[in-house]
Amino acid sequence: MVLYFAVEALLRSGHEAVYAAVERPLQLAQTAAVLEILHGLVGLVRSPVSATLPQIGSRLFVTWGILWSFPETRTHILVSSLVISWSITEIIRYSFFGTKELFGSAPSSLLWLRYSSFLVMYPTGISSEVGLIYIALQFIKASEKYCIRMPNKWNYSFDYFYASILVLLVYVPGSPHMYTYMLGQRKKALAKSKTA
């Protein structure tokens, strides 16, 4: 649904209209993804929480902490590449897992897509996430939204601008780590499919 709305808005009205077209379903889908972390924690799925948590966390941060919180970012062209990358990734991923669950295995073409599409989707998705956070920094700093200044009864301060910079810095080691992890998963999955 998100992909359909995004592409339709992009073709009909341009990239400035994409966020408005996908806002609610995007928020719902990305927030519901928290269940993947819970499913990993309780053992319903084999996905390691260490791989799922950063992906879901970064998507939630961009969805709620950037796009929802700072409307100035919503008309940027990176929203289109972000939404399209996320959507294609999830359509392939859930089709693969759904097919595997229903039939016991997935067709080799879907297996290949599941473990190869990230080669393009990760860089475009991650670049879009980083770009949107970077673009939002000026609005975060100017608005001081979500900042807690001292003095206060908790004797605590928090600066969302610096927290957002910290998030950007986490992408530096995090992105190559996740990409390398997926390359390893790809190698295992495709090698296993050749022997099957």
N, CA, C and O of each residue as an XYZ file, in Angstrom:
784
protein
N       0.826     -1.188      0.000
C       0.000      0.000      0.000
C       0.878      1.263      0.000
O       0.624      2.208     -0.746
N       1.908      1.256      0.847
C       2.799      2.410      0.931
C       3.505      2.622     -0.412
O       3.601      3.752     -0.892
N       3.990      1.551     -1.010
C       4.675      1.657     -2.296
C       3.723      2.180     -3.371
O       4.088      3.057     -4.155
N       2.523      1.651     -3.406
C       1.533      2.087     -4.396
C       1.236      3.577     -4.238
O       1.269      4.327     -5.213
N       0.944      4.003     -3.003
C       0.636      5.414     -2.750
C       1.825      6.317     -3.087
O       1.652      7.412     -3.623
N       3.028      5.846     -2.769
C       4.232      6.642     -3.029
C       4.456      6.828     -4.530
O       4.685      7.944     -4.996
N       4.388      5.738     -5.275
C       4.621      5.806     -6.718
C       3.525      6.633     -7.395
O       3.806      7.442     -8.279
N       2.279      6.422     -6.974
C       1.166      7.189     -7.549
C       1.359      8.692     -7.303
O       1.200      9.497     -8.221
N       1.699      9.065     -6.069
C       1.914     10.487     -5.740
C       3.109     11.045     -6.502
O       3.074     12.176     -6.986
N       4.160     10.249     -6.604
C       5.370     10.671     -7.308
C       5.065     10.960     -8.781
O       5.489     11.984     -9.317
N       4.339     10.066     -9.422
C       4.015     10.236    -10.836
C       2.977     11.328    -11.073
O       3.047     12.053    -12.065
N       2.016     11.443    -10.161
C       0.925     12.403    -10.322
C       1.334     13.821     -9.934
O       1.039     14.775    -10.653
N       2.021     13.958     -8.784
C       2.253     15.296     -8.237
C       3.717     15.629     -7.958
O       4.028     16.769     -7.615
N       4.605     14.677     -8.095
C       6.010     14.934     -7.818
C       6.409     14.515     -6.411
O       5.567     14.161     -5.586
N       7.723     14.563     -6.157
C       8.242     14.053     -4.875
C       7.746     14.827     -3.665
O       7.728     14.292     -2.557
N       7.346     16.072     -3.860
C       6.857     16.868     -2.724
C       5.579     16.300     -2.121
O       5.269     16.581     -0.963
N       4.835     15.511     -2.879
C       3.541     14.987     -2.425
C       3.629     13.584     -1.836
O       2.634     13.070     -1.327
N       4.792     12.961     -1.896
C       4.911     11.559     -1.479
C       4.598     11.364     -0.006
O       3.812     10.482      0.340
N       5.190     12.159      0.866
C       4.971     11.943      2.300
C       3.504     12.069      2.672
O       2.978     11.241      3.416
N       2.842     13.094      2.164
C       1.420     13.294      2.483
C       0.590     12.084      2.044
O      -0.388     11.725      2.700
N       0.985     11.465      0.940
C       0.240     10.317      0.421
C       0.450      9.055      1.251
O      -0.422      8.186      1.278
N       1.600      8.939      1.932
C       1.925      7.687      2.628
C       1.982      7.824      4.159
O       2.214      6.834      4.853
N       1.778      9.007      4.678
C       2.044      9.252      6.101
C       1.442      8.210      7.048
O       2.182      7.556      7.783
N       0.140      8.047      7.045
C      -0.498      7.133      8.016
C      -0.099      5.671      7.812
O       0.301      5.022      8.779
N      -0.190      5.122      6.589
C       0.220      3.717      6.449
C       1.705      3.502      6.740
O       2.092      2.445      7.240
N       2.537      4.500      6.430
C       3.963      4.387      6.727
C       4.181      4.336      8.244
O       4.935      3.498      8.738
N       3.523      5.226      8.969
C       3.652      5.243     10.433
C       3.149      3.939     11.039
O       3.770      3.388     11.948
N       2.039      3.457     10.537
C       1.466      2.201     11.043
C       2.416      1.029     10.777
O       2.691      0.236     11.679
N       2.914      0.920      9.553
C       3.794     -0.201      9.186
C       5.097     -0.163      9.977
O       5.540     -1.192     10.487
N       5.709      1.004     10.084
C       6.988      1.091     10.779
C       6.834      0.885     12.279
O       7.714      0.306     12.915
N       5.735      1.347     12.849
C       5.499      1.154     14.281
C       5.177     -0.309     14.577
O       5.630     -0.858     15.582
N       4.402     -0.931     13.708
C       4.063     -2.352     13.891
C       5.297     -3.242     13.813
O       5.299     -4.351     14.347
N       6.339     -2.764     13.155
C       7.577     -3.549     13.027
C       8.245     -3.800     14.378
O       9.117     -4.662     14.484
N       7.849     -3.062     15.400
C       8.360     -3.302     16.758
C       8.058     -4.739     17.175
O       8.797     -5.334     17.959
N       6.974     -5.289     16.649
C       6.615     -6.674     16.955
C       7.712     -7.650     16.518
O       7.879     -8.708     17.124
N       8.457     -7.296     15.467
C       9.560     -8.166     15.026
C      10.616     -8.312     16.119
O      11.197     -9.383     16.294
N      10.854     -7.237     16.843
C      11.815     -7.296     17.946
C      11.279     -8.212     19.041
O      11.999     -9.061     19.565
N      10.006     -8.028     19.378
C       9.379     -8.869     20.410
C       9.354    -10.335     19.973
O       9.615    -11.229     20.778
N       9.045    -10.576     18.719
C       9.016    -11.960     18.207
C      10.400    -12.601     18.301
O      10.523    -13.784     18.617
N      11.433    -11.815     18.026
C      12.802    -12.319     18.157
C      13.167    -12.601     19.611
O      13.834    -13.591     19.912
N      12.726    -11.723     20.507
C      13.031    -11.888     21.937
C      12.393    -13.142     22.533
O      13.004    -13.835     23.346
N      11.146    -13.425     22.114
C      10.451    -14.584     22.682
C      10.654    -15.861     21.865
O      10.140    -16.918     22.232
N      11.397    -15.773     20.762
C      11.731    -16.960     19.990
C      10.718    -17.372     18.936
O      10.794    -18.488     18.424
N       9.772    -16.504     18.598
C       8.808    -16.845     17.549
C       9.461    -16.883     16.167
O       9.026    -17.623     15.285
N      10.506    -16.078     15.992
C      11.250    -16.074     14.737
C      12.729    -16.271     15.042
O      13.182    -16.033     16.162
N      13.476    -16.711     14.024
C      14.899    -16.967     14.240
C      15.768    -15.732     14.044
O      16.966    -15.774     14.321
N      15.190    -14.642     13.576
C      15.979    -13.430     13.338
C      16.611    -12.949     14.637
O      15.921    -12.805     15.646
N      17.916    -12.701     14.621
C      18.565    -12.223     15.839
C      18.150    -10.785     16.160
O      18.098     -9.931     15.276
N      17.862    -10.537     17.416
C      17.451     -9.206     17.867
C      18.561     -8.193     17.582
O      18.281     -7.027     17.304
N      19.813     -8.635     17.650
C      20.948     -7.729     17.406
C      20.945     -7.180     15.981
O      21.483     -6.099     15.742
N      20.354     -7.900     15.037
C      20.252     -7.419     13.659
C      18.951     -6.662     13.431
O      18.909     -5.710     12.652
N      17.891     -7.086     14.111
C      16.575     -6.472     13.925
C      16.470     -5.121     14.622
O      15.914     -4.177     14.062
N      16.997     -5.022     15.831
C      16.861     -3.805     16.632
C      17.406     -2.551     15.948
O      16.705     -1.540     15.920
N      18.620     -2.566     15.396
C      19.100     -1.342     14.742
C      18.277     -0.943     13.517
O      18.077      0.243     13.256
N      17.803     -1.940     12.768
C      16.993     -1.634     11.584
C      15.675     -0.984     11.986
O      15.298      0.060     11.452
N      14.987     -1.604     12.921
C      13.692     -1.083     13.362
C      13.891      0.253     14.077
O      13.125      1.194     13.869
N      14.921      0.330     14.920
C      15.197      1.567     15.657
C      15.458      2.744     14.740
O      14.934      3.835     14.962
N      16.272      2.531     13.703
C      16.576      3.635     12.786
C      15.339      4.042     11.992
O      15.123      5.227     11.740
N      14.542      3.079     11.606
C      13.324      3.395     10.853
C      12.322      4.160     11.726
O      11.681      5.103     11.263
N      12.194      3.748     12.984
C      11.295      4.475     13.888
C      11.794      5.895     14.140
O      11.005      6.838     14.202
N      13.102      6.036     14.285
C      13.663      7.364     14.507
C      13.371      8.280     13.322
O      12.972      9.430     13.508
N      13.567      7.777     12.109
C      13.312      8.596     10.922
C      11.823      8.856     10.754
O      11.423      9.977     10.440
N      10.994      7.827     10.962
C       9.543      7.976     10.787
C       8.956      8.980     11.766
O       8.249      9.906     11.367
N       9.250      8.794     13.053
C       8.637      9.642     14.087
C       9.527     10.809     14.516
O       9.049     11.931     14.684
N      10.812     10.542     14.690
C      11.715     11.573     15.214
C      12.149     12.595     14.197
O      12.634     13.666     14.564
N      11.983     12.287     12.918
C      12.379     13.235     11.863
C      11.159     13.656     11.045
O      10.746     14.814     11.108
N      10.583     12.738     10.285
C       9.507     13.108      9.363
C       8.257     13.629     10.074
O       7.709     14.660      9.684
N       7.809     12.935     11.100
C       6.611     13.384     11.813
C       6.898     14.639     12.632
O       6.065     15.543     12.704
N       8.065     14.693     13.240
C       8.409     15.794     14.141
C       8.805     17.084     13.431
O       8.604     18.175     13.964
N       9.363     16.962     12.237
C       9.857     18.141     11.525
C       9.284     18.178     10.113
O       9.902     17.677      9.174
N       8.102     18.773      9.968
C       7.400     18.811      8.680
C       8.225     19.412      7.538
O       7.945     19.155      6.368
N       9.228     20.200      7.873
C      10.073     20.818      6.849
C      10.816     19.771      6.007
O      11.235     20.060      4.886
N      10.978     18.570      6.540
C      11.716     17.516      5.822
C      10.835     16.718      4.859
O      11.344     16.003      3.995
N       9.544     16.838      5.004
C       8.605     15.940      4.320
C       8.550     16.076      2.803
O       8.141     15.136      2.122
N       8.947     17.209      2.265
C       8.845     17.404      0.813
C      10.166     17.172      0.093
O      10.263     17.394     -1.114
N      11.169     16.733      0.815
C      12.471     16.493      0.190
C      12.409     15.230     -0.670
O      11.679     14.289     -0.360
N      13.178     15.225     -1.744
C      13.196     14.080     -2.667
C      13.674     12.793     -1.985
O      13.332     11.695     -2.424
N      14.459     12.928     -0.917
C      14.935     11.738     -0.208
C      13.796     10.945      0.435
O      13.943      9.752      0.701
N      12.671     11.599      0.684
C      11.512     10.874      1.223
C      11.058      9.823      0.215
O      10.690      8.712      0.595
N      11.085     10.172     -1.053
C      10.681      9.221     -2.099
C      11.611      8.019     -2.142
O      11.150      6.878     -2.160
N      12.919      8.266     -2.158
C      13.857      7.137     -2.206
C      13.792      6.305     -0.936
O      13.949      5.085     -0.981
N      13.561      6.954      0.191
C      13.423      6.253      1.468
C      12.224      5.304      1.449
O      12.349      4.111      1.725
N      11.076      5.859      1.119
C       9.826      5.087      1.148
C       9.857      3.961      0.114
O       9.411      2.850      0.397
N      10.368      4.234     -1.049
C      10.435      3.204     -2.084
C      11.414      2.101     -1.684
O      11.117      0.920     -1.867
N      12.569      2.466     -1.145
C      13.551      1.460     -0.696
C      12.974      0.590      0.414
O      13.043     -0.637      0.351
N      12.405      1.233      1.428
C      11.810      0.475      2.536
C      10.707     -0.448      2.032
O      10.640     -1.614      2.420
N       9.845      0.077      1.168
C       8.691     -0.701      0.700
C       9.106     -1.915     -0.125
O       8.611     -3.020      0.099
N      10.003     -1.713     -1.066
C      10.456     -2.838     -1.900
C      11.112     -3.899     -1.026
O      10.873     -5.093     -1.204
N      11.934     -3.460     -0.089
C      12.598     -4.394      0.820
C      11.581     -5.232      1.583
O      11.714     -6.453      1.667
N      10.570     -4.578      2.136
C       9.579     -5.289      2.948
C       8.669     -6.181      2.109
O       8.288     -7.263      2.554
N       8.322     -5.748      0.922
C       7.484     -6.587      0.051
C       8.222     -7.886     -0.271
O       7.641     -8.969     -0.190
N       9.481     -7.780     -0.629
C      10.278     -8.977     -0.940
C      10.435     -9.839      0.314
O      10.248    -11.055      0.269
N      10.776     -9.204      1.416
C      11.045     -9.932      2.659
C       9.815    -10.694      3.148
O       9.895    -11.886      3.445
N       8.675    -10.002      3.231
C       7.468    -10.657      3.728
C       6.909    -11.667      2.740
O       6.311    -12.662      3.148
N       7.095    -11.427      1.437
C       6.686    -12.429      0.443
C       7.507    -13.698      0.618
O       6.983    -14.809      0.540
N       8.801    -13.516      0.854
C       9.693    -14.661      1.055
C       9.276    -15.451      2.298
O       9.092    -16.667      2.233
N       9.128    -14.752      3.430
C       8.786    -15.454      4.670
C       7.381    -16.051      4.619
O       7.155    -17.146      5.133
N       6.436    -15.339      4.003
C       5.071    -15.858      3.877
C       5.010    -17.111      3.030
O       4.352    -18.087      3.390
N       5.705    -17.078      1.899
C       5.754    -18.237      1.006
C       6.433    -19.416      1.694
O       5.977    -20.556      1.600
N       7.512    -19.126      2.376
C       8.256    -20.179      3.084
C       7.390    -20.806      4.190
O       7.408    -22.019      4.397
N       6.644    -19.960      4.883
C       5.780    -20.440      5.972
C       4.622    -21.282      5.432
O       4.285    -22.324      5.993
N       4.020    -20.818      4.337
C       2.872    -21.508      3.760
C       3.236    -22.816      3.073
O       2.535    -23.818      3.223
N       4.337    -22.808      2.317
C       4.672    -23.949      1.465
C       5.915    -24.725      1.908
O       6.282    -25.722      1.286
N       6.555    -24.271      2.976
C       7.742    -24.959      3.462
C       9.032    -24.502      2.811
O      10.115    -24.734      3.349
N       8.930    -23.854      1.657
C      10.095    -23.285      0.991
C       9.618    -22.192      0.043
O       8.435    -22.090     -0.284
N      10.575    -21.384     -0.383
C      10.265    -20.302     -1.325
C      10.896    -20.626     -2.663
O      11.918    -21.310     -2.710
N      10.303    -20.144     -3.766
C      10.922    -20.362     -5.071
C      12.328    -19.749     -5.100
O      12.603    -18.771     -4.405
N      13.197    -20.329     -5.900
C      14.585    -19.868     -5.943
C      14.688    -18.402     -6.368
O      15.588    -17.692     -5.919
N      13.780    -17.945     -7.225
C      13.809    -16.538     -7.649
C      13.514    -15.605     -6.476
O      14.126    -14.544     -6.354
N      12.576    -16.001     -5.614
C      12.233    -15.192     -4.439
C      13.360    -15.259     -3.403
O      13.662    -14.265     -2.742
N      13.968    -16.421     -3.268
C      15.134    -16.570     -2.383
C      16.258    -15.649     -2.841
O      16.874    -14.954     -2.032
N      16.520    -15.651     -4.155
C      17.572    -14.793     -4.692
C      17.251    -13.318     -4.450
O      18.124    -12.551     -4.042
N      15.998    -12.917     -4.701
C      15.588    -11.530     -4.454
C      15.740    -11.153     -2.985
O      16.228    -10.071     -2.658
N      15.317    -12.058     -2.101
C      15.395    -11.793     -0.659
C      16.828    -11.512     -0.230
O      17.073    -10.615      0.577
N      17.770    -12.270     -0.763
C      19.156    -12.133     -0.328
C      20.041    -11.346     -1.309
O      21.263    -11.328     -1.157
N      19.440    -10.706     -2.298
C      20.228     -9.900     -3.238
C      19.724     -8.464     -3.372
O      20.512     -7.564     -3.664
N      18.441     -8.236     -3.166
C      17.897     -6.883     -3.350
C      18.518     -5.878     -2.379
O      18.585     -4.686     -2.679
N      18.967     -6.350     -1.225
C      19.580     -5.448     -0.251
C      20.843     -4.787     -0.806
O      21.242     -3.719     -0.343
N      21.469     -5.426     -1.798
C      22.684     -4.861     -2.384
C      22.437     -3.439     -2.902
O      23.335     -2.597     -2.886
N      21.207     -3.185     -3.362
C      20.817     -1.851     -3.824
C      19.960     -1.140     -2.776
O      20.143      0.051     -2.524
N      19.029     -1.869     -2.169
C      18.063     -1.236     -1.256
C      18.699     -0.708      0.034
O      18.290      0.338      0.537
N      19.690     -1.416      0.572
C      20.356     -0.925      1.785
C      21.047      0.413      1.547
O      20.805      1.365      2.289
N      21.900      0.509      0.530
C      22.554      1.806      0.303
C      21.570      2.950      0.034
O      21.761      4.057      0.536
N      20.513      2.690     -0.759
C      19.564      3.778     -1.032
C      18.749      4.116      0.211
O      18.506      5.288      0.499
N      18.331      3.098      0.943
C      17.565      3.346      2.168
C      18.389      4.048      3.228
O      17.944      5.035      3.813
N      19.591      3.543      3.479
C      20.454      4.124      4.503
C      20.875      5.541      4.112
O      20.893      6.430      4.964
N      21.210      5.766      2.851
C      21.574      7.112      2.396
C      20.409      8.082      2.575
O      20.605      9.237      2.955
N      19.209      7.610      2.302
C      18.022      8.454      2.478
C      17.796      8.767      3.959
O      17.489      9.905      4.315
N      17.946      7.768      4.812
C      17.794      7.985      6.258
C      18.806      9.013      6.751
O      18.442      9.983      7.417
N      20.074      8.797      6.422
C      21.146      9.700      6.853
C      20.901     11.108      6.306
O      21.037     12.095      7.029
N      20.542     11.190      5.035
C      20.288     12.490      4.412
C      19.164     13.249      5.082
O      19.278     14.454      5.307
N      18.078     12.562      5.406
C      16.940     13.224      6.050
C      17.266     13.666      7.477
O      16.831     14.733      7.911
N      18.021     12.858      8.198
C      18.435     13.263      9.548
C      19.321     14.501      9.447
O      19.163     15.453     10.211
N      20.248     14.476      8.505
C      21.156     15.616      8.324
C      20.367     16.886      7.965
O      20.621     17.956      8.519
N      19.424     16.762      7.049
C      18.595     17.901      6.641
C      17.790     18.436      7.821
O      17.594     19.644      7.949
N      17.328     17.534      8.679
C      16.510     17.942      9.829
C      17.310     18.673     10.906
O      16.733     19.399     11.716
N      18.623     18.490     10.926
C      19.437     19.081     11.999
C      19.199     20.580     12.167
O      19.098     21.067     13.292
N      19.111     21.304     11.071
C      18.901     22.751     11.175
C      17.557     23.081     11.821
O      17.452     24.055     12.566
N      16.541     22.288     11.545
C      15.212     22.520     12.106
C      15.158     22.079     13.567
O      14.472     22.688     14.388
N      15.885     21.021     13.873
C      15.979     20.543     15.256
C      16.644     21.616     16.111
O      16.163     21.953     17.193
N      17.746     22.140     15.615
C      18.494     23.156     16.371
C      17.671     24.424     16.567
O      17.629     24.978     17.665
N      17.019     24.882     15.505
C      16.243     26.124     15.572
C      15.022     25.998     16.487
O      14.677     26.939     17.201
N      14.376     24.837     16.463
C      13.129     24.672     17.240
C      13.364     24.280     18.692
O      12.542     24.569     19.562
N      14.493     23.619     18.948
C      14.790     23.044     20.259
C      13.699     22.070     20.729
O      13.512     21.858     21.927
N      12.998     21.495     19.775
C      11.976     20.491     20.075
C      12.616     19.302     20.782
O      13.720     18.881     20.434
N      11.927     18.775     21.757
C      12.344     17.617     22.551
C      13.562     17.874     23.441
O      14.107     16.940     24.029
N      13.982     19.110     23.539
C      15.114     19.441     24.413
C      14.624     19.684     25.835
O      13.543     20.232     26.054
N      15.423     19.275     26.769
C      15.143     19.547     28.188
C      16.311     20.373     28.697
O      17.464     19.943     28.650
N      16.002     21.540     29.176
C      17.044     22.441     29.654
C      17.054     22.498     31.181
O      16.028     22.327     31.839
N      18.240     22.741     31.714
C      18.371     22.914     33.164
C      18.217     24.403     33.470
O      18.489     25.224     32.593
N      17.809     24.771     34.627
C      17.466     23.913     35.758
C      16.053     23.339     35.613
O      15.168     23.944     35.007
N      15.884     22.180     36.177
C      14.565     21.555     36.265
C      14.559     20.631     37.479
O      15.601     20.404     38.094
N      13.397     20.103     37.822
C      13.282     19.310     39.056
C      14.056     17.995     39.006
O      14.339     17.403     40.048
N      14.402     17.529     37.790
C      15.155     16.280     37.675
C      16.665     16.520     37.613
O      17.456     15.577     37.654
N      17.053     17.792     37.515
C      18.465     18.154     37.391
C      19.112     17.381     36.228
O      20.171     16.767     36.364
N      18.427     17.445     35.094
C      18.797     16.658     33.923
C      18.607     17.525     32.681
O      17.680     18.333     32.621
N      19.471     17.361     31.706
C      19.262     18.061     30.440
C      19.415     17.074     29.279
O      20.107     16.061     29.382
N      18.757     17.399     28.196
C      18.802     16.568     26.999
C      18.704     17.494     25.797
O      17.865     18.394     25.764
N      19.551     17.274     24.824
C      19.536     18.087     23.613
C      19.314     17.171     22.415
O      20.177     16.367     22.065
N      18.150     17.304     21.795
C      17.767     16.451     20.673
C      18.699     16.639     19.471
O      18.933     15.704     18.705
N      19.223     17.846     19.316
C      20.167     18.125     18.229
C      21.396     17.231     18.361
O      21.801     16.587     17.393
N      21.988     17.190     19.550
C      23.186     16.368     19.752
C      22.849     14.875     19.748
O      23.658     14.053     19.319
N      21.672     14.536     20.219
C      21.240     13.132     20.156
C      21.108     12.690     18.694
O      21.455     11.560     18.351
N      20.611     13.576     17.845
C      20.467     13.264     16.421
C      21.825     13.134     15.751
O      22.008     12.290     14.874
N      22.777     13.964     16.157
C      24.146     13.835     15.639
C      24.732     12.492     16.072
O      25.421     11.827     15.298
N      24.454     12.105     17.306
C      24.919     10.808     17.802
C      24.325      9.671     16.961
O      25.023      8.715     16.623
N      23.049      9.778     16.631
C      22.409      8.775     15.770
C      23.131      8.713     14.424
O      23.409      7.629     13.912
N      23.430      9.880     13.858
C      24.169      9.904     12.586
C      25.522      9.217     12.720
O      25.939      8.479     11.827
N      26.200      9.457     13.825
C      27.513      8.845     14.046
C      27.418      7.325     14.175
O      28.350      6.613     13.801
N      26.302      6.827     14.701
C      26.098      5.376     14.834
C      26.000      4.718     13.449
O      26.360      3.553     13.278
N      25.510      5.479     12.471
C      25.437      4.939     11.113
C      26.825      4.619     10.556
O      26.963      3.726      9.719
N      27.856      5.341     11.013
C      29.206      5.157     10.466
C      29.689      3.717     10.664
O      30.060      3.073      9.682
N      29.700      3.180     11.904
C      30.076      1.768     12.020
C      28.893      0.825     11.758
O      29.079     -0.311     11.321
N      27.677      1.312     12.031
C      26.503      0.452     11.937
C      26.155      0.016     10.528
O      25.818     -1.147     10.302
N      26.233      0.929      9.584
C      25.856      0.605      8.204
C      26.762     -0.456      7.585
O      26.259     -1.437      7.037
N      28.085     -0.289      7.657
C      28.939     -1.352      7.107
C      28.755     -2.683      7.833
O      28.823     -3.746      7.215
N      28.520     -2.622      9.150
C      28.309     -3.850      9.922
C      27.064     -4.584      9.429
O      27.101     -5.795      9.214
N      25.956     -3.850      9.249
C      24.711     -4.475      8.793
C      24.859     -4.997      7.357
O      24.347     -6.065      7.022
N      25.552     -4.244      6.527
C      25.750     -4.655      5.134
C      26.588     -5.931      5.081
O      26.276     -6.857      4.332
N      27.646     -5.973      5.877
C      28.502     -7.159      5.945
C      27.726     -8.353      6.492
O      27.877     -9.474      6.007
N      26.893     -8.107      7.504
C      26.046     -9.165      8.067
C      25.149     -9.748      6.976
O      25.026    -10.967      6.848
N      24.517     -8.859      6.183
C      23.626     -9.327      5.119
C      24.397    -10.049      4.011
O      23.878    -10.994      3.417
N      25.619     -9.616      3.728
C      26.441    -10.332      2.744
C      26.712    -11.764      3.214
O      26.681    -12.708      2.424
N      26.979    -11.906      4.514
C      27.188    -13.234      5.097
C      25.936    -14.080      5.012
O      25.997    -15.261      4.670
N      24.793    -13.472      5.324
C      23.508    -14.180      5.245
C      23.233    -14.612      3.795
O      22.753    -15.717      3.544
N      23.546    -13.721      2.859
C      23.339    -14.004      1.439
C      24.182    -15.201      1.008
O      23.693    -16.116      0.345
N      25.448    -15.176      1.392
C      26.363    -16.261      1.022
C      25.854    -17.602      1.547
O      25.847    -18.599      0.826
N      25.426    -17.615      2.815
C      24.904    -18.855      3.421
C      23.640    -19.330      2.722
O      23.520    -20.500      2.359
N      22.698    -18.411      2.537
C      21.402    -18.775      1.967
C      21.533    -19.255      0.526
O      20.913    -20.247      0.146
N      22.324    -18.569     -0.267
C      22.471    -18.969     -1.668
C      23.294    -20.237     -1.816
O      23.042    -21.033     -2.720
N      24.282    -20.440     -0.936
C      25.067    -21.681     -0.962
C      24.180    -22.858     -0.575
O      24.260    -23.929     -1.177
N      23.335    -22.654      0.432
C      22.413    -23.693      0.891
C      21.420    -24.060     -0.215
O      21.076    -25.229     -0.384
N      20.963    -23.051     -0.966
C      19.983    -23.320     -2.032
C      20.603    -24.110     -3.188
O      19.916    -24.879     -3.861
N      21.895    -23.916     -3.412
C      22.576    -24.664     -4.487
C      22.747    -26.143     -4.127
O      22.734    -27.007     -5.004
N      22.909    -26.424     -2.831
C      23.083    -27.818     -2.396
C      21.745    -28.518     -2.219
O      21.690    -29.746     -2.155
N      20.655    -27.741     -2.139
C      19.331    -28.348     -1.901
C      18.736    -28.912     -3.166
O      17.632    -29.455     -3.141
